[in-house]
Amino acid sequence: MPVARPDSSGARIIAHVDLDCFYVQVEQRKQPKLRGLPTAVVQYNEWKGGGLIAVGYEARNYGVKRSMRGDEAKEVCPQIELVQVPVARGKADLSSYRNAGSEVVSILARKGRCERASIDEVYLDLTDAAEAMLAQTPPESLDEVDEEALKSHILGLESKDGNDSKATVKEWLCRCDADHRDKLLACGVLIVTELRMQVLKETEFTCSAGIAHNKMLAKLASGMNKPAQQTTVPFSSVKGLLDSLPIKKMKQLGGKLGTSLQNELGVTTVGDLLKFSEDKLQERYGFNTGTWLWNIARGISGEEVQARLLPKSHGSGKSFPGPRALKTVASVQHWLNQLCEELSERLCSDLEQNKRIAHTLTLHASAFKSSDSDSRKKFPSKSCPLRYGTAKIQEDTFNLFQAGLREFLGSFGVKTQGSHYSGWRITALSVSASKIVPVLSGTCSITKYFNGPDKFGSTSEQLPDNFIDAAPLSPSGSESYSTLNSTELQNELPGEQVWIEHSMADLGQLEMKANTWNRLDPSCSISKQTSGRSMVSFRN
Ligand code: DCP
């Protein structure tokens, strides 16, 4: 449900940066011979050449689209290079993409508050950097403006007679008589240009950006001119932009709310919303949504850029469509074990790099009863306290699955234990870890945390009492990129050993923690090493 937030009083400078054809760029960096060639990345599923998940711009010129399968893409572009997404444990392994996205985030975060919005998208609040530039080296004081900045698109700016667009952009950027908002925006244009050039230099990736006074407008602008370009929305151009923007293109209006606005109020563009009073919109859609709609019609959005470089949760999932649906407990357990292994690795990495622990383990699944495949009954998502160590996560996840399956079958009146009844099919499995918090410095709280999960023991008989119904499955069902995944920081280390860098002063505390861990989980130990490093290892 959209929530209206008041716009902040001063002008803000917000950028939305989006990497171009991201997975393709990552694969082209791995294999430079693919650069400049029509290229696409295909899913791990070879049916009809695999589904395309990323299409390079050269391939787009031939009419290749993401909705196609590899075979169709070859029909429209016979020379297309199809690269399969990397695979690990029998499923897509996205870690190289997460890592690549993190390289970019670490560069962008140098200039302002940074929110990683997806695997390849970042919001930046550049207000302070723009204010500082305006105070110290305002664009009007510059003799030369970077060529790349002059390629910027300024919405609503038209070339004057005889002036080429670069000259027009330069004039706009360097106006002495511009108001404060536009001057700040001009600084934003220069800062984002510099950041994009730095990203290219350090990572070889191109990205596109939108620069505006709020997140909503920055996001709309970043997709307007791709690849490797940037678009700015001056305040004076907001009305023109929204007047012609189809309602369904607006974030949060692509679904039912947008359809309702179209069908019930006859709204086709965001600008059409201006015809309705705030009271009328509130009466029809409720107080919050009504105000939010009234605001977006005017380009108003107070949503803050959250300082968030790390994920709120980690997840690993896989779908089993059509004939691949799982129908035995053994096959479910096999796949759950694979997913848990990946999750456990990511949790270790998060603990190692970011000193964070997750508290809640959740299992989501999609299922149907074989004699009732049209049923809309959902497999209930289940959660329990998370215990560290791959084997424990695997055991708890399997118990969550069994509890969910019993409940799912019970909803059809099937009373038998899931393992003795074969009339079910599983079409997707996903396991996630959430409620991630920093390890508190007080050993007491660490002890409490590591004691907590063991209180309910590890037997399957006791576990179900601790289950709680979990929040619904994220749209992607397996990998949610609303936040950064910590795999980006993972080092290549032998086995499952994880190194924790810390000062000598921390060692005593870590040893205490190790003792606690050892007591509770023999698969996990920390030992003091030389040169101020401790090693945490999780053995299965
Ligand atoms: N992705 C995916 N499945 C989808 C959509 C996207 O796996 N259905 C992956 C592949 C993309 C990456 O996410 O490279 C980023 O998605 P974008 O929608 O940002 O698209 P691209 O970056 O590929 O292209 P563009 O330049 O249009 O942003």
Residues whose N, C-alpha, C, O or C-beta is under 5 A from the ligand:
A	BS01	DCP	L19 D20 C21 F22 Y23 V24 I53 A54 V55 D120
